[in-house]
Amino acid sequence: MESWKWEIENKDYLNKSIERCKRNKIILPTFEQLKKPDTIPDEIKEKLKDIDMQDVHPLNLFRINWRNDPETGGIGDINFLEIPKEITGVKARIIGLVGKFFPTGAHKVGATYGCLIPYLVTGRFNPEYHKAVWPSTGNYCRGGTFNSALLSVHPVAILPEEMSRERFEWLENLGAEVYATPGCESNVKEIYDKCHELEAESDEYFIFNQFDQFGNSVWHYEVTGYTIESLFNQIKSGKQRMSAYVSATGSAGTIGAGDYLRTISPNLKVAATEALQCPTLLMNGYGGHRIEGIGDKHVPWIHNVKNTDAVAAIDDEDTLRVLRLFNEDAGKKVLIEKGVDEETVNKLSYMGISSICNMLASIKLAKYYEFNENDIIFTIFTDSVEMYNSRLKEMNDEFGPYDETQALIDWNSVIKKQSVDYFLELSHVDKKRIHNLKYFTWVEQQGKDVKELDAQWYDEEYWNERFSIAPHWDELIKEFNSKVEN
């Protein structure tokens, strides 16, 4: 098993990183600062107000948090959107953290920071030699390319060829070395195959695999988990309780926040959502789908399956129909006529396709468990419609202009009629079945140790040990920064 001491490994590599950060005036934020942005030095917070959120500027590393104020450019309140009952049709409150206001426009930049920084501050990564490879089904390689550019590291983006054109154009504009692999969101093995091909070609290629890098889930455990706890304390009233956390599995980083939330709300329901067209967790299934950004056909190494209580499979057709409903003028008009306030309607563009998937799964969960007005469901709105305008155009070209009749059909048949079909509450045996799927991807294909696979299931300290590493990384970051500044 990999050592979890994370001490200095190569002083030469470490010194090269320190010198590079000195030249580029880069200070690395700690996990604690991203978790609690108020602790970011006032001098940095003031400078951020004059820096565009999407600029490749070193101080934008401090914006890898959930509290960026798009109006002032400073640190503000938590960015979240509550989907009103007029839309959801359920009594429970459904609230999503909004990823639109991260650098790159998606929350995945946090996962890439969590993966890269431990290697940088322990001398495992040589910025003078290594190329940082970001295997992805969408936003992860955006975040990785952004962080690489900030650190003047050569970025390599690997993503499926069927992803939206916006993603490819953004990566190319930032100077990434881009590889488009065969297939769609669910074709993860093809991404792994490309990684192996690059590694065989040259040891310059350093793979930051979000599906097995615990820095991904640690960032969400620390930052996303704590942010949801803070938001809950801010918005709860009366007898309201934190009842559930819903997350598309994807790389299983974001769902790691559920492990944190379980420590403060032991009765919390943690639900994983996936595409019905590729129901890997639901029924060991496979297939292609159009919910961009949630790779599947496997169970990520960093997914603590024992902490997942349910699986909700969402029809990708439903997510695309709601994308049109929320963003076309005719759809917005119908929503307002149905009693949704105009301010909320104008914010529905904060939700991209996988965000809508999370919302629909939250509705399923509320209906399945018969939640009431005292139950609050938290989820993640990972990115916004800005990533998918080409998809809206494609649907208009294929199906014709969106009108009020179609909006009413989508409103009633997708949202109001969202049922508990394809929702599975996991028994102990179900969880073990899902966990066992890791063997075929990670032991047989990717060379992981079966002893560690067993430890993930049987060793009670395995996950606690990994999720408690952030304070140690913060000490290394502080030591690194002190050498950069001297």
N, C-alpha and C positions, 0 to 999 in steps of 0.2 A: 504493500500500500504506500501511496505517496506520503512523504513526511509532511506533517502539519506544523512544524516549527517555523518554517519560512524564514530562516536566517540568511545572512549574506552568503551568496554562493560563488560569485565571480567578481572580485574587486575591480578588475580591469574594466569589465562591462559596466559596473556601477559607476566608476569614475567617468567613463565616456558619457553616460546619461546625465551625470551631474554637470559636466562641462557643457553639454548641449543645452540643458535647461538654463545654465548661467548665460550663455550667449543669447538665448531667446527670451530671457527674463520670465521664465516659467516657474511659478510656485504651484505645488500640487495641493489641492484641498484634501482634507482628511474626510473619512467617512462621517465622522461626528459633525463636521461643518456642513456637509451635504444633507445630513439628517436634521440638523438644527441650523438653518441658514442665518439665524440671528447671531450666531457665534462667529460668522465670517467677519474679519477685521473691517471696521468702518471705512478705512481708506479704500479698500477693495470695493465695498458696496457703493461708494460714491463714484468711483471710476466706471463701474458697470453701467451707470446711467448714461454714459456717453458712448457706449459700445453697442452696436447692433447685435441683437441676440443670435443672429446667424453668421456673424463675422468669424473668420478663422483667427481668433485673438486668444492668447493664452488665458486671459482672465475669464473667458467664457467657460473654462473648466469649473468655475465656481457656480455656474448656472446649471449644473447637472443636478438639479433638485426640483421639487414640486411647487416652489413658491416664487417663481419669476413673475414680476408684474409687467405685463405687456404695455401698460400705459406709461409708467415712469421709467422702466428699465431697471428698477431696483428690486430688492427683495420685498415681496408683499405677502398677501394672504395665500393660503393653500388654493391651488387651482382645481376646482371640482365642478361638476354639473350634476344636479339632481333631476332625474327624469320624473316629471309629475305624474300623478295618478291618472290624469286625463289621457295620458299616452299609455301607461303600462297596464291600466285596468286592474291593478292589484292594490291591496291596502298597505303592504309593506313599502317602506321608502327604499328606492334604488338610487345609489349615489356612486358616481364614477370619478376617480382622479383623472384630470385632463393632461394628456401628454403633449398637446399641441405647442405648449410654451416652453419646451425644452429647446436647446440648440439642436438643429436638424429637424425640429418639428415632431419628434417622436421620443418616447421615453427610453428606447433601446440604447441611447447614448449612455445611460447610467450603467447598463449591463456591460458595455464595452469598457467603461472606466474601471469597473470592478474587476474585470478580467486582466486588463493591461497593467494597472498600477502595481500590484504585488510582484509581478515579474520585473518591472522597471526598478523598483526600490530595493530589490534583493540581488540585482546583477544577474538575473536569468536571461535578460533580453539585451542584445547589443544594438543600439540604435544606429551605429556606424556601419553595421553589416546586415542585420536581419531585416527582412521585409515582413510587416505585420499582416497576416492573412486572416480575413474575417469571413468565415463560411456562414451563410445566412439564407433565410427565405424572404428577406426584405430590409427591415429597418436596422437590423444589427450591423450589417456592413456599412450602412450610412453612418451610424454612430461611430463605428470603428475607424472609418475613413476620416471622419471629422476629428477625432482625437489624435489619429496619426498625423494629420496635417498640422494640428496645433504643436505637436512635438517634433515636427520635421522628420517624421518616420515615413518610409515608403509604404503606402497602403495597397493591399490586394483584396478586392471584393469578389466573392463568389456567390452567385444567386441564380435561381432558376430563370430560364429564358422567357417564361410566360409572365413574369412580374410586370407591373405597370411601367410604362415608358418613362414616367416622371423619375422613377428610381434610377434607371440607367443614365438618364441625362444628368441628374444631380451628381452621381458618382464620377462620370466622365469630366464634368466641369471642375471637380475638385482634384483631378489628376490621378484618380485611382487606376490601378491595373485591374481591369474588369474581366471576369470569366463568367459567361452565361452557360449554365449546365442544362441538360435536357429536362423537360417537364415543367411542372407547376409547383405550387407550395408544398405538396406532399412528397415531392421527389428529393428526400433528404439524402438517401444513400448516394445518389449521383454527386451531391455536394461533397460528401466524404471521399468519394472516389477521386474527385479532382484534387482534394487536399493531399491524398496519398501520391497522386501523380506529380504534384509540385514538390513534395518532400523528396521524392525519388530523383527529381531533376536537379535539385540543389538544396543544400542545408541553409541557404539564405532564407528560405521560406519558413517562418515561425507561425505555427497555427494556433490561433486563439479560438478554440472550438466552444461556442456558447453552450453547446449541449452537454459538455462534460467539465466545463470550467466552473468551479464553485464560487469564484468571484462574482459571477452572474447572479446566482441566488443569494449570496451574502449581501450584495448591494441592495437587493429588494428586501431582504429580511431586515436590514438595518434602516434603510431610508424609506422605502415604500411602506413597510410595516409600521414604523414609528409615525409616519405622516398620517396614515389612516387612523391610528390610535388618537393622534392629536385632533384630527378632524371630527372623530366621533365625540370626543369630549367637548368640542366646540359647538356641535349642532344638535346633540341629543336633548330631549326634553322629557319630563315626566318619567314614565316607566320604560322608556325606550331602551333597547338593548342591541348590542352588536351581535347579529344573528348569523350572518353568512358572509363569505368572501368568495367571489366568482372570478376565475381567470382562465382564459384560453391557455392550454398547456404550452404550445410552441416549444421553446427551449427549456421550459420549466423554471426559468429564472423568476418571472413575475409571481408565479404561484407560491414561490418561497416565502413571500410576505405572509402567507397563511400560517406558516410555522411560527412566525413572530406573534401574529394575532391570537393564535391558540394559547400562548402563554398569558395573555391578559383576559381572554374570554374562552375558558375551557370547553364550553358547549357550542362554540362556533361551528357552523357547517362550512367546510371548504369544498367547493365544487370546481371541477375541471371541465372546460368546454372544448369541443372540437367540431369539425365539420361532419355532418351526417354522411357525406359522400366518401369520407375516409374515417370510419368509426373504429380507430385502433384501440382506444381504451374501452369503448362500449362493447365491442364484440370481436376483438382481434382483427378488425377489418382493414381494408386498404382501398385505394382509389385516388382519383384526382379531384380537386375542388378549387373554388374561386375565392375562398376567404383568405386574402393575401396576408402573409406574415406568420401563419401558424403551421410550421412544418410538422409532419406527422409520419405515419407508417412505422413509428418506433416510439420507445419510451426513453426520454432523455436520462442520462446517467445521474443528473443532479436532482431528479424528481423524487422527493420523499413520499412515495406512494402511500405509506401507512398513514399519512396525514391528510389524505384525500377521502372525502366522505361520499362524493357523488360525481357522476359524469353526465353532462348534458350534450347531446349531439344536435347541432343546428344546421338546417338545410341552407346551403350557400345561396340558393335562389331567394330565400327570405331576406338574407342580409343585403343583397343587391337591390331588391325591391324597396326595402326600407331606406337604402342610400338615396334612391330617387325621391321617395316620399319626403325625406328630410331636407333635400337640397334643391329640388325643382320648384319654381314659383307656384305651380298649381298645387303641389303637395303642401307647401307652407300655408297657402290660402285655406286649404281644407283643414289643416291642423288648427288654425286660428278659429275657424268656424266651429270646430268641435270643442272649443273651450280652452285650448292651450294658449297661455299668454304669449304675446308677440316677442317679448324679450327672450323667453326660453326657445321659441321657434328659431330665432336668429342665432342661437348658440348650438343648435343641433348639428351645425357644420363642424363642430369640434370633434365629431365622431366619424372615424373611418370605418372600413368594412369589419375589421376584427372587433372594433369597439361596439358596433351594432350587434355582432355575435354575442359579446359579453352581456349586453343589455337583454337580448332575447333569452339567453340562458338564465339570467337573473329572474325574469318573469316566470319561466318554467319552474325554477326552484321555489319561488314564492307560492306558486299554485300547488306544487307537490307537497310542501310542508305546511300548507295552509297558514302561512304567516299573516299576522294582523298589523294594525297600525303601530304596535310597539316594537316591531321588528325592523331593523335597518340592514340592508344588504349593500355591501361595498363591492365595487368592481373597478376595472381599469379601462379608460378610454385612451388607448395607446397612441393613436395618431388621429389626424383629421382628414376631412374630404380633400384637402390640398394634395394629398398623395394619389387621389383617385379621379381627378377631373377627366382624365382620358377615358376612364371606365364609364362615366356618365355620358360622354360623347358617343362611345361605342354603343351603349344601350339605346340612345336616341336615334342613332343611325340604323340600328337593327329593328327596333320596335316602333319607331316614330316618336313624335313629340309627346311629352308627358302631359296628360290633361287631368282634370278634376275627377273624371269617371275612373281612370286608372288609380288615382290617389285614394279614392273611396274604397276601391277593391283591395288595394294593398293595406290600407288602414284596418279594414275589417277582417280580411282573410289571413293576414300575417301577424299583426300585433294583437288585435282583440281575440283572435282565435288561437293564439299560441297555446299549445296544450302540453301535458306532461308526457306525451309520447317521446320515446327515445331519451328518457331520463332514468338513470339507474342509480339507486342508492346502493353503495358498495358494502357488501359483507366482508368479513375477514378473508374468506376464500376468494372473493372478487379482487381484493387488493393484492393478494398473493399471486393471482393469475396475471395481473397487470405487471407486478414487479418481475415476475419470471420472464416476461417478454424482453427484459433488458439483456438476458443471456445471449439471445440470438444476434442482437446488434453489437453489444459491447464486448462480450467475451469471444464469440466466434468471429466477428468481422473486424473489431477494432482493437483486439488484443488486451482487453482489461483482465484483471485477475479475478477469478471466480471467488476467491476468498474474500475479496472486498465486496463483491456482489452479495455474498452471504452476510457480511458484516452490516451492510445497509439494512438488511431485514432483521437480523438477530441482535446486533450490538446496540444496546440502548444509548450508548454515548456517541455513536458514530455521527449522527446529525447534529447533536449539541456541540460536539467538538468543532465541526465545520462552521456552524452558524455563530460561534463565539470568537472567531478569529479576527474580526474587524478592529477591536482595540489594539491588538498586536500590530496589525498593518498600519494603524494610525501612528504608533510610535516610530515605525520605520519611515513613514512619510515625513514626520517631524524631523527626524535625524537627517533625512535626505534634503529637506528644505533648508535646514541650518547650514549645510555644506554649500548649497546653491547660493545662499545669501551672503556667505563669508568670503 
